[in-house]
Amino acid sequence: MVLLHVLFEHAAGYALFAVKEVEEIGMLLPQVEASVLSLGKFNSMVSLAAFFPFKSAQAALENMNAISEGVVHADLKLFLETNLPQSGKKKSVLGVSDGKIGAALQEELSSSIQTGGVVAEITRGLRLHFHSLVKGLTALAASKAQLGLGHSYSRAKVKFNVNRVDNMIIQSIALLDQLDKDINTFSMRVREWYGYHFPELIKIVSDNSMYCRLAQLIGNRKELSEENLESLEEVVMDSAKAQAILDASRSSMGMDISPIDLINIERFSSRVVSLAAYRLELQEYLRSKMSQVAPNLAALIGEVVGARLISHAGSLTNLAKYPASTVQILGAEKALFRALKTRGNTPKYGLIFHSTFIGRAAAKNKGRISRYLANKCTIASRIDCFSELPTSVFGDKLREQVEERLSFYETGDVPRKNVDVMKEALKEATDVAAEIKRKLEKKEKKRKKREKKLQELGENGDANGDTEVENGEEDNTLKKKKKKKQAAEEMEAQAEEAPSGENGEETSAKKKKKRKAASEEAPDAEDGAEETETPAKKKKRKTDAMDTQPEETPETPVTEKKKKKKKKDAAE
């Protein structure tokens, strides 16, 4: 009897389900397909044997990446080895939905693997009712886990180096081809439209962009005079041509044209001129991108042809995977299949025909040089694809080899061996790479230095804040000292002017309160003056005050007697 276990991979974790009555399910497959939608019926066929939840989102992403690439992750292997029955009367079969991961599990585990048929239908049911079959897992939690893993999986697949993106090359070369077609079409339209008014200009100027600029500049040919000769020379870059245009405008056979028609022609020609200017900018952009993404391929075969090869292959990685024989006829697929069908001669070259090397070779050597060039293009694309630091050293050396091979076909001069050339290139490339690394390290050091300075400035700011706090504390202590000093002076004054009796005591108390209030509301100028005094002077003042106190206190009764005598004399 066969015991079937089905492995189900979910965003929450791995689950192993035991399927009951496998033979009957296999015989009644149409009924099973119908009963999959019902949870009650499906639950009677399947039971959860084991569940392994992922510890974190990172672990889930790692496992899903491994499954998508057909690799058995360590977590999956451990889970199956632990929970899958290995021995017994019943023969154990593991059902897997994906054939690639099934083949990998077949190598890792001893149990037999089954895909398709019953397994496909059961997997469909598991995908539908998974949150109901696993305890503690809700539909909301399952959907959140799927959404989170889907985002992280897509993000991981889309990750790329910003400086080495071949997608931009593919789009720019496609746009460049489209612009060439559009500019050609629009220029022919301007020629035909403006030709009714000035037909002689078509024979004098052959360049499309220049013709549009002239149509924009001249406008009505009847208004053209000697004053416009300089501006014509600036556009045409030839004084003889400018003079010929001026002479032709005077004796032209063209018909008259209305001002509104001229405005439309000028507007359209200005658009064509702007498109031509943008095409030049785009070509410069493509050149800079190729120097970053595939410098060796660009140095060997040129930016435009190299970009066309990358675009036709789909990416630089795909081009690097192609053999030299495929690169040779890349772009000539239709001719190849026609030749195979009719049993004729297969094409010798495809997109690489646009290279200057094949054009320079003799007719009998075109096939040989195209095969050699395709070989070098493959090497260059692989170096570009898998090298960490992009340099054009290998591309220059490969170009020299193709030049030597061309001269060998023409003159018979023996070219250098490939091993010697590659050794030289490797030596130069290591030197260049070391220089680039040194520059990068220098930049990194500068960046770290800048960060350190910023941190120090921040710390200094904090320290300034601390010093301000300390200064504030010092101000408070000075104020306290000042208050104490004022209180001591008040006491001295009271001792000098103390009146007799209780009334005198009351008045002194009132005076004391008033003086305290006055001291609290003292102006900042006095505080500043007090703060500027050194602690040594303050100590000296304090000691002077302490010294004067015991001398003045015994003199109080004498002053009182004198005052009494004065009062008596006044009374008498």
Secondary structure, 3 states (H helix, E strand, C coil): CEEEEEEEECCCEEEEEEECCHHHHHHCHHHHHHHCCCHHHHHHHEEEEEEEECCCHHHHHHHHHHHHCCCCCHHHHHHHHHHCCCCCCCEEEEECCCHHHHHHHHHHCCCEEECCCHHHHHHHHHHHHHHHHCCCCCHHHHHHHHHHHHHHHHHHHHCCCHHHCHHHHHHHHHHHHHHHHHHHHHHHHHHHHHHCCCCHHHHHCCCHHHHHHHHHHHCCHHHCCHHHHHHHHHHHCCHHHHHHHHHHHHCCCCCCCCHHHHHHHHHHHHHHHHHHHHHHHHHHHHHHHHHHHCHHHHHHHCHHHHHHHHHHHCCHHHHHHCCHHHHHCCCCHHHHHHHHHHCCCCCCCCHHHHCHHHHHCCHHHHHHHHHHHHHHHHHHHHHHHHCCCCCCHHHHHHHHHHHHHHHHHHHCCCCCCHHHHHHHHHHHHHHHHHHHHHHHHHHHHHHHHHHHHHHHHHHHHHHHHHHHHHHHHHHHHHHHHHHHHHHHHHHHHHHHCCCCHHHHHHHHHHHHHHHHHHHHCCCHHHHHHHHHCCHHHHHHHHHHHHHHHHHHHHHHHHHHHHHHHHHHHHHC
